[in-house]
Amino acid sequence: MKKYTSLVVLASFTMALAGCSKHTPTAAIPKNNDGAPSGLSAHISAATNRVSSLSGLEFLVVITNSGPTDATIYPRIFVHGEQTIAVSNPQGRFLVQRPKPMSGLDMEPMERVLKSGGSFTFTNKLSDETIPPTDGNPGKYHARFGGQIPSNEVEITVE
């Protein structure tokens, strides 16, 4: 056991050093295959900004490619994903939504090429159930596009 002690200490030191490395703020920005920023952005708008409950609140989402090249997007994930719209409560915690059921009739294509200057528009409803529950908890909630695509933020008041 003694002969492995120095190896364990060296491995632990290396892992700690790697964990402390500086990360760039652009790490979360989607990239094209050549490593350049993709040029994708999302704009969301809520059907209404004053509600009695977040349950089933509908959002219009427009994803735009303002980059110089085409970009591949995944509409099925955007339209049916439970975290397409990320919502945070008044304390700043993100709500976890219950997954929505998918039917074979409303299936979007798995992937789609979005041409430079093009956009993809769809609607997304919040789940009826969230963790933590929001019913009976008035306040100002914030919503944005939940993926790694940059987005605006919308404030929703639950009364």
Rosetta constraint file for C-alpha pairs under 8 A:
AtomPair CA 1 CA 5 HARMONIC 6.80 0.50
AtomPair CA 3 CA 7 HARMONIC 7.90 0.50
AtomPair CA 4 CA 8 HARMONIC 6.19 0.50
AtomPair CA 5 CA 9 HARMONIC 6.19 0.50
AtomPair CA 6 CA 10 HARMONIC 6.07 0.50
AtomPair CA 7 CA 11 HARMONIC 6.11 0.50
AtomPair CA 8 CA 12 HARMONIC 6.08 0.50
AtomPair CA 9 CA 13 HARMONIC 6.13 0.50
AtomPair CA 10 CA 14 HARMONIC 6.18 0.50
AtomPair CA 11 CA 15 HARMONIC 6.24 0.50
AtomPair CA 12 CA 16 HARMONIC 6.16 0.50
AtomPair CA 13 CA 17 HARMONIC 6.11 0.50
AtomPair CA 14 CA 18 HARMONIC 6.19 0.50
AtomPair CA 15 CA 19 HARMONIC 6.17 0.50
AtomPair CA 16 CA 20 HARMONIC 6.39 0.50
AtomPair CA 17 CA 21 HARMONIC 6.63 0.50
AtomPair CA 23 CA 27 HARMONIC 7.23 0.50
AtomPair CA 28 CA 148 HARMONIC 5.89 0.50
AtomPair CA 29 CA 37 HARMONIC 6.57 0.50
AtomPair CA 29 CA 38 HARMONIC 7.71 0.50
AtomPair CA 29 CA 148 HARMONIC 6.13 0.50
AtomPair CA 29 CA 149 HARMONIC 6.48 0.50
AtomPair CA 29 CA 150 HARMONIC 7.31 0.50
AtomPair CA 30 CA 37 HARMONIC 6.00 0.50
AtomPair CA 30 CA 38 HARMONIC 5.61 0.50
AtomPair CA 30 CA 40 HARMONIC 7.63 0.50
AtomPair CA 30 CA 148 HARMONIC 6.43 0.50
AtomPair CA 30 CA 149 HARMONIC 6.47 0.50
AtomPair CA 31 CA 35 HARMONIC 5.25 0.50
AtomPair CA 31 CA 36 HARMONIC 5.33 0.50
AtomPair CA 31 CA 37 HARMONIC 4.42 0.50
AtomPair CA 31 CA 38 HARMONIC 4.73 0.50
AtomPair CA 32 CA 36 HARMONIC 5.51 0.50
AtomPair CA 32 CA 37 HARMONIC 6.17 0.50
AtomPair CA 32 CA 38 HARMONIC 5.10 0.50
AtomPair CA 32 CA 71 HARMONIC 6.90 0.50
AtomPair CA 37 CA 67 HARMONIC 7.87 0.50
AtomPair CA 38 CA 65 HARMONIC 7.64 0.50
AtomPair CA 38 CA 67 HARMONIC 5.94 0.50
AtomPair CA 38 CA 69 HARMONIC 7.82 0.50
AtomPair CA 38 CA 71 HARMONIC 6.69 0.50
AtomPair CA 39 CA 64 HARMONIC 7.98 0.50
AtomPair CA 39 CA 65 HARMONIC 5.45 0.50
AtomPair CA 39 CA 66 HARMONIC 4.98 0.50
AtomPair CA 39 CA 67 HARMONIC 3.92 0.50
AtomPair CA 39 CA 68 HARMONIC 7.53 0.50
AtomPair CA 40 CA 63 HARMONIC 6.76 0.50
AtomPair CA 40 CA 64 HARMONIC 5.56 0.50
AtomPair CA 40 CA 65 HARMONIC 4.49 0.50
AtomPair CA 40 CA 66 HARMONIC 6.22 0.50
AtomPair CA 40 CA 67 HARMONIC 6.81 0.50
AtomPair CA 40 CA 71 HARMONIC 7.82 0.50
AtomPair CA 40 CA 149 HARMONIC 6.27 0.50
AtomPair CA 40 CA 150 HARMONIC 7.42 0.50
AtomPair CA 41 CA 63 HARMONIC 5.67 0.50
AtomPair CA 41 CA 64 HARMONIC 5.43 0.50
AtomPair CA 41 CA 65 HARMONIC 6.66 0.50
AtomPair CA 41 CA 66 HARMONIC 7.73 0.50
AtomPair CA 41 CA 149 HARMONIC 5.53 0.50
AtomPair CA 41 CA 150 HARMONIC 5.12 0.50
AtomPair CA 41 CA 151 HARMONIC 5.96 0.50
AtomPair CA 42 CA 61 HARMONIC 6.76 0.50
AtomPair CA 42 CA 62 HARMONIC 5.61 0.50
AtomPair CA 42 CA 63 HARMONIC 4.38 0.50
AtomPair CA 42 CA 64 HARMONIC 6.31 0.50
AtomPair CA 42 CA 145 HARMONIC 6.61 0.50
AtomPair CA 42 CA 149 HARMONIC 6.41 0.50
AtomPair CA 42 CA 150 HARMONIC 6.12 0.50
AtomPair CA 42 CA 151 HARMONIC 4.70 0.50
AtomPair CA 42 CA 152 HARMONIC 7.12 0.50
AtomPair CA 43 CA 61 HARMONIC 5.77 0.50
AtomPair CA 43 CA 62 HARMONIC 5.26 0.50
AtomPair CA 43 CA 63 HARMONIC 6.52 0.50
AtomPair CA 43 CA 145 HARMONIC 7.62 0.50
AtomPair CA 43 CA 151 HARMONIC 5.60 0.50
AtomPair CA 43 CA 152 HARMONIC 5.72 0.50
AtomPair CA 44 CA 59 HARMONIC 6.46 0.50
AtomPair CA 44 CA 60 HARMONIC 5.63 0.50
AtomPair CA 44 CA 61 HARMONIC 4.55 0.50
AtomPair CA 44 CA 62 HARMONIC 6.51 0.50
AtomPair CA 44 CA 144 HARMONIC 6.83 0.50
AtomPair CA 44 CA 145 HARMONIC 6.88 0.50
AtomPair CA 44 CA 151 HARMONIC 7.37 0.50
AtomPair CA 44 CA 152 HARMONIC 6.67 0.50
AtomPair CA 44 CA 153 HARMONIC 7.52 0.50
AtomPair CA 44 CA 154 HARMONIC 7.35 0.50
AtomPair CA 45 CA 59 HARMONIC 5.56 0.50
AtomPair CA 45 CA 60 HARMONIC 5.34 0.50
AtomPair CA 45 CA 61 HARMONIC 6.74 0.50
AtomPair CA 45 CA 154 HARMONIC 6.81 0.50
AtomPair CA 46 CA 57 HARMONIC 7.41 0.50
AtomPair CA 46 CA 58 HARMONIC 6.11 0.50
AtomPair CA 46 CA 59 HARMONIC 4.47 0.50
AtomPair CA 46 CA 60 HARMONIC 6.42 0.50
AtomPair CA 46 CA 154 HARMONIC 7.38 0.50
AtomPair CA 47 CA 57 HARMONIC 7.12 0.50
AtomPair CA 47 CA 58 HARMONIC 5.66 0.50
AtomPair CA 47 CA 59 HARMONIC 5.93 0.50
AtomPair CA 47 CA 60 HARMONIC 7.47 0.50
AtomPair CA 48 CA 156 HARMONIC 7.83 0.50
AtomPair CA 49 CA 155 HARMONIC 6.75 0.50
AtomPair CA 49 CA 156 HARMONIC 4.57 0.50
AtomPair CA 49 CA 157 HARMONIC 6.06 0.50
AtomPair CA 50 CA 156 HARMONIC 5.92 0.50
AtomPair CA 50 CA 157 HARMONIC 4.84 0.50
AtomPair CA 50 CA 158 HARMONIC 6.04 0.50
AtomPair CA 50 CA 159 HARMONIC 7.14 0.50
AtomPair CA 51 CA 156 HARMONIC 7.44 0.50
AtomPair CA 51 CA 157 HARMONIC 6.29 0.50
AtomPair CA 51 CA 158 HARMONIC 5.02 0.50
AtomPair CA 51 CA 159 HARMONIC 6.24 0.50
AtomPair CA 52 CA 138 HARMONIC 8.00 0.50
AtomPair CA 52 CA 158 HARMONIC 5.24 0.50
AtomPair CA 52 CA 159 HARMONIC 5.12 0.50
AtomPair CA 53 CA 57 HARMONIC 7.96 0.50
AtomPair CA 53 CA 134 HARMONIC 7.21 0.50
AtomPair CA 53 CA 135 HARMONIC 6.08 0.50
AtomPair CA 53 CA 136 HARMONIC 7.95 0.50
AtomPair CA 53 CA 158 HARMONIC 6.05 0.50
AtomPair CA 53 CA 159 HARMONIC 7.75 0.50
AtomPair CA 54 CA 126 HARMONIC 7.08 0.50
AtomPair CA 54 CA 128 HARMONIC 7.80 0.50
AtomPair CA 54 CA 134 HARMONIC 7.11 0.50
AtomPair CA 54 CA 135 HARMONIC 7.82 0.50
AtomPair CA 54 CA 158 HARMONIC 7.25 0.50
AtomPair CA 55 CA 126 HARMONIC 6.13 0.50
AtomPair CA 55 CA 127 HARMONIC 6.00 0.50
AtomPair CA 55 CA 128 HARMONIC 4.43 0.50
AtomPair CA 55 CA 129 HARMONIC 6.86 0.50
AtomPair CA 56 CA 125 HARMONIC 5.27 0.50
AtomPair CA 56 CA 126 HARMONIC 4.80 0.50
AtomPair CA 56 CA 127 HARMONIC 5.67 0.50
AtomPair CA 56 CA 128 HARMONIC 5.59 0.50
AtomPair CA 57 CA 125 HARMONIC 5.43 0.50
AtomPair CA 57 CA 126 HARMONIC 5.39 0.50
AtomPair CA 58 CA 123 HARMONIC 6.75 0.50
AtomPair CA 58 CA 124 HARMONIC 5.70 0.50
AtomPair CA 58 CA 125 HARMONIC 4.25 0.50
AtomPair CA 58 CA 126 HARMONIC 6.49 0.50
AtomPair CA 59 CA 123 HARMONIC 5.52 0.50
AtomPair CA 59 CA 124 HARMONIC 5.26 0.50
AtomPair CA 59 CA 125 HARMONIC 6.14 0.50
AtomPair CA 60 CA 121 HARMONIC 7.31 0.50
AtomPair CA 60 CA 122 HARMONIC 6.04 0.50
AtomPair CA 60 CA 123 HARMONIC 4.57 0.50
AtomPair CA 60 CA 124 HARMONIC 6.60 0.50
AtomPair CA 61 CA 121 HARMONIC 5.67 0.50
AtomPair CA 61 CA 122 HARMONIC 5.45 0.50
AtomPair CA 61 CA 123 HARMONIC 5.90 0.50
AtomPair CA 61 CA 124 HARMONIC 7.37 0.50
AtomPair CA 62 CA 119 HARMONIC 6.56 0.50
AtomPair CA 62 CA 120 HARMONIC 5.72 0.50
AtomPair CA 62 CA 121 HARMONIC 4.43 0.50
AtomPair CA 62 CA 122 HARMONIC 6.68 0.50
AtomPair CA 63 CA 119 HARMONIC 5.41 0.50
AtomPair CA 63 CA 120 HARMONIC 5.20 0.50
AtomPair CA 63 CA 121 HARMONIC 6.40 0.50
AtomPair CA 64 CA 117 HARMONIC 6.96 0.50
AtomPair CA 64 CA 118 HARMONIC 5.95 0.50
AtomPair CA 64 CA 119 HARMONIC 4.24 0.50
AtomPair CA 64 CA 120 HARMONIC 6.57 0.50
AtomPair CA 65 CA 70 HARMONIC 7.56 0.50
AtomPair CA 65 CA 71 HARMONIC 7.14 0.50
AtomPair CA 65 CA 114 HARMONIC 6.64 0.50
AtomPair CA 65 CA 115 HARMONIC 6.88 0.50
AtomPair CA 65 CA 116 HARMONIC 5.45 0.50
AtomPair CA 65 CA 117 HARMONIC 5.36 0.50
AtomPair CA 65 CA 118 HARMONIC 5.62 0.50
AtomPair CA 65 CA 119 HARMONIC 6.17 0.50
AtomPair CA 66 CA 116 HARMONIC 5.92 0.50
AtomPair CA 66 CA 117 HARMONIC 5.15 0.50
AtomPair CA 66 CA 118 HARMONIC 7.55 0.50
AtomPair CA 67 CA 116 HARMONIC 5.81 0.50
AtomPair CA 67 CA 117 HARMONIC 7.26 0.50
AtomPair CA 68 CA 116 HARMONIC 5.79 0.50
AtomPair CA 69 CA 115 HARMONIC 7.01 0.50
AtomPair CA 69 CA 116 HARMONIC 5.36 0.50
AtomPair CA 70 CA 113 HARMONIC 6.49 0.50
AtomPair CA 70 CA 114 HARMONIC 5.63 0.50
AtomPair CA 70 CA 115 HARMONIC 4.43 0.50
AtomPair CA 70 CA 116 HARMONIC 5.06 0.50
AtomPair CA 71 CA 113 HARMONIC 5.66 0.50
AtomPair CA 71 CA 114 HARMONIC 5.21 0.50
AtomPair CA 71 CA 115 HARMONIC 6.54 0.50
AtomPair CA 71 CA 116 HARMONIC 7.51 0.50
AtomPair CA 72 CA 111 HARMONIC 6.62 0.50
AtomPair CA 72 CA 112 HARMONIC 5.61 0.50
AtomPair CA 72 CA 113 HARMONIC 4.45 0.50
AtomPair CA 72 CA 114 HARMONIC 5.95 0.50
AtomPair CA 73 CA 111 HARMONIC 5.63 0.50
AtomPair CA 73 CA 112 HARMONIC 5.39 0.50
AtomPair CA 73 CA 113 HARMONIC 6.26 0.50
AtomPair CA 73 CA 114 HARMONIC 6.76 0.50
AtomPair CA 74 CA 78 HARMONIC 6.58 0.50
AtomPair CA 74 CA 109 HARMONIC 7.54 0.50
AtomPair CA 74 CA 110 HARMONIC 5.58 0.50
AtomPair CA 74 CA 111 HARMONIC 4.32 0.50
AtomPair CA 74 CA 112 HARMONIC 6.20 0.50
AtomPair CA 75 CA 79 HARMONIC 5.93 0.50
AtomPair CA 75 CA 108 HARMONIC 5.97 0.50
AtomPair CA 75 CA 109 HARMONIC 6.32 0.50
AtomPair CA 75 CA 110 HARMONIC 6.26 0.50
AtomPair CA 75 CA 111 HARMONIC 6.20 0.50
AtomPair CA 75 CA 112 HARMONIC 7.03 0.50
AtomPair CA 76 CA 80 HARMONIC 5.92 0.50
AtomPair CA 76 CA 81 HARMONIC 7.64 0.50
AtomPair CA 76 CA 107 HARMONIC 6.68 0.50
AtomPair CA 76 CA 108 HARMONIC 4.85 0.50
AtomPair CA 76 CA 109 HARMONIC 6.00 0.50
AtomPair CA 76 CA 110 HARMONIC 5.40 0.50
AtomPair CA 76 CA 111 HARMONIC 7.49 0.50
AtomPair CA 77 CA 81 HARMONIC 5.02 0.50
AtomPair CA 77 CA 84 HARMONIC 7.86 0.50
AtomPair CA 77 CA 110 HARMONIC 7.69 0.50
AtomPair CA 78 CA 84 HARMONIC 5.67 0.50
AtomPair CA 79 CA 84 HARMONIC 7.37 0.50
AtomPair CA 79 CA 108 HARMONIC 7.61 0.50
AtomPair CA 79 CA 122 HARMONIC 6.82 0.50
AtomPair CA 79 CA 123 HARMONIC 7.05 0.50
AtomPair CA 79 CA 124 HARMONIC 6.10 0.50
AtomPair CA 80 CA 84 HARMONIC 7.76 0.50
AtomPair CA 80 CA 100 HARMONIC 6.78 0.50
AtomPair CA 80 CA 102 HARMONIC 7.00 0.50
AtomPair CA 80 CA 124 HARMONIC 7.63 0.50
AtomPair CA 81 CA 99 HARMONIC 7.23 0.50
AtomPair CA 81 CA 100 HARMONIC 7.43 0.50
AtomPair CA 82 CA 97 HARMONIC 5.86 0.50
AtomPair CA 82 CA 98 HARMONIC 6.64 0.50
AtomPair CA 82 CA 99 HARMONIC 5.01 0.50
AtomPair CA 82 CA 100 HARMONIC 6.29 0.50
AtomPair CA 82 CA 126 HARMONIC 7.60 0.50
AtomPair CA 82 CA 127 HARMONIC 7.19 0.50
AtomPair CA 83 CA 96 HARMONIC 7.48 0.50
AtomPair CA 83 CA 97 HARMONIC 6.74 0.50
AtomPair CA 83 CA 146 HARMONIC 5.68 0.50
AtomPair CA 83 CA 147 HARMONIC 7.83 0.50
AtomPair CA 84 CA 124 HARMONIC 7.54 0.50
AtomPair CA 84 CA 145 HARMONIC 5.96 0.50
AtomPair CA 84 CA 146 HARMONIC 4.72 0.50
AtomPair CA 84 CA 147 HARMONIC 6.47 0.50
AtomPair CA 85 CA 124 HARMONIC 7.55 0.50
AtomPair CA 85 CA 126 HARMONIC 7.34 0.50
AtomPair CA 85 CA 143 HARMONIC 6.43 0.50
AtomPair CA 85 CA 144 HARMONIC 5.75 0.50
AtomPair CA 85 CA 145 HARMONIC 4.83 0.50
AtomPair CA 85 CA 146 HARMONIC 4.85 0.50
AtomPair CA 86 CA 94 HARMONIC 6.85 0.50
AtomPair CA 86 CA 95 HARMONIC 7.32 0.50
AtomPair CA 86 CA 143 HARMONIC 5.50 0.50
AtomPair CA 86 CA 144 HARMONIC 5.42 0.50
AtomPair CA 86 CA 145 HARMONIC 5.92 0.50
AtomPair CA 86 CA 146 HARMONIC 4.51 0.50
AtomPair CA 87 CA 94 HARMONIC 5.59 0.50
AtomPair CA 87 CA 95 HARMONIC 5.73 0.50
AtomPair CA 87 CA 141 HARMONIC 6.77 0.50
AtomPair CA 87 CA 142 HARMONIC 5.53 0.50
AtomPair CA 87 CA 143 HARMONIC 4.36 0.50
AtomPair CA 87 CA 144 HARMONIC 6.72 0.50
AtomPair CA 88 CA 92 HARMONIC 5.32 0.50
AtomPair CA 88 CA 93 HARMONIC 5.08 0.50
AtomPair CA 88 CA 94 HARMONIC 4.05 0.50
AtomPair CA 88 CA 95 HARMONIC 5.75 0.50
AtomPair CA 88 CA 141 HARMONIC 5.71 0.50
AtomPair CA 88 CA 142 HARMONIC 5.28 0.50
AtomPair CA 88 CA 143 HARMONIC 6.50 0.50
AtomPair CA 89 CA 93 HARMONIC 5.49 0.50
AtomPair CA 89 CA 94 HARMONIC 6.35 0.50
AtomPair CA 89 CA 95 HARMONIC 6.90 0.50
AtomPair CA 89 CA 139 HARMONIC 7.77 0.50
AtomPair CA 89 CA 140 HARMONIC 7.06 0.50
AtomPair CA 89 CA 141 HARMONIC 4.83 0.50
AtomPair CA 89 CA 142 HARMONIC 6.81 0.50
AtomPair CA 90 CA 139 HARMONIC 5.92 0.50
AtomPair CA 90 CA 140 HARMONIC 5.43 0.50
AtomPair CA 90 CA 141 HARMONIC 5.44 0.50
AtomPair CA 90 CA 142 HARMONIC 7.84 0.50
AtomPair CA 95 CA 130 HARMONIC 6.00 0.50
AtomPair CA 95 CA 131 HARMONIC 5.62 0.50
AtomPair CA 95 CA 132 HARMONIC 6.28 0.50
AtomPair CA 96 CA 130 HARMONIC 5.34 0.50
AtomPair CA 96 CA 131 HARMONIC 5.04 0.50
AtomPair CA 96 CA 132 HARMONIC 7.26 0.50
AtomPair CA 97 CA 126 HARMONIC 7.39 0.50
AtomPair CA 97 CA 127 HARMONIC 5.64 0.50
AtomPair CA 97 CA 128 HARMONIC 7.89 0.50
AtomPair CA 97 CA 129 HARMONIC 6.05 0.50
AtomPair CA 97 CA 130 HARMONIC 4.46 0.50
AtomPair CA 97 CA 131 HARMONIC 6.53 0.50
AtomPair CA 98 CA 127 HARMONIC 5.93 0.50
AtomPair CA 98 CA 128 HARMONIC 7.44 0.50
AtomPair CA 98 CA 129 HARMONIC 5.61 0.50
AtomPair CA 98 CA 130 HARMONIC 6.05 0.50
AtomPair CA 99 CA 127 HARMONIC 7.16 0.50
AtomPair CA 100 CA 127 HARMONIC 6.72 0.50
AtomPair CA 102 CA 106 HARMONIC 7.49 0.50
AtomPair CA 102 CA 107 HARMONIC 7.59 0.50
AtomPair CA 103 CA 107 HARMONIC 6.91 0.50
AtomPair CA 114 CA 118 HARMONIC 5.89 0.50
AtomPair CA 114 CA 119 HARMONIC 6.75 0.50
AtomPair CA 114 CA 120 HARMONIC 7.53 0.50
AtomPair CA 115 CA 119 HARMONIC 7.93 0.50
AtomPair CA 129 CA 133 HARMONIC 6.82 0.50
AtomPair CA 130 CA 134 HARMONIC 6.90 0.50
AtomPair CA 134 CA 138 HARMONIC 7.93 0.50
AtomPair CA 137 CA 158 HARMONIC 7.41 0.50
AtomPair CA 138 CA 157 HARMONIC 7.35 0.50
AtomPair CA 138 CA 158 HARMONIC 4.75 0.50
AtomPair CA 138 CA 159 HARMONIC 4.96 0.50
AtomPair CA 139 CA 157 HARMONIC 5.73 0.50
AtomPair CA 139 CA 158 HARMONIC 5.32 0.50
AtomPair CA 139 CA 159 HARMONIC 6.71 0.50
AtomPair CA 140 CA 155 HARMONIC 6.52 0.50
AtomPair CA 140 CA 156 HARMONIC 5.69 0.50
AtomPair CA 140 CA 157 HARMONIC 4.55 0.50
AtomPair CA 140 CA 158 HARMONIC 6.35 0.50
AtomPair CA 141 CA 155 HARMONIC 5.80 0.50
AtomPair CA 141 CA 156 HARMONIC 5.13 0.50
AtomPair CA 141 CA 157 HARMONIC 6.19 0.50
AtomPair CA 141 CA 158 HARMONIC 7.36 0.50
AtomPair CA 142 CA 153 HARMONIC 6.56 0.50
AtomPair CA 142 CA 154 HARMONIC 5.65 0.50
AtomPair CA 142 CA 155 HARMONIC 4.63 0.50
AtomPair CA 142 CA 156 HARMONIC 6.10 0.50
AtomPair CA 143 CA 153 HARMONIC 5.60 0.50
AtomPair CA 143 CA 154 HARMONIC 5.14 0.50
AtomPair CA 143 CA 155 HARMONIC 6.44 0.50
AtomPair CA 143 CA 156 HARMONIC 7.54 0.50
AtomPair CA 144 CA 151 HARMONIC 6.09 0.50
AtomPair CA 144 CA 152 HARMONIC 6.08 0.50
AtomPair CA 144 CA 153 HARMONIC 4.72 0.50
AtomPair CA 144 CA 154 HARMONIC 6.38 0.50
AtomPair CA 145 CA 149 HARMONIC 7.24 0.50
AtomPair CA 145 CA 150 HARMONIC 7.48 0.50
AtomPair CA 145 CA 151 HARMONIC 5.64 0.50
AtomPair CA 145 CA 152 HARMONIC 7.57 0.50
AtomPair CA 145 CA 153 HARMONIC 7.89 0.50
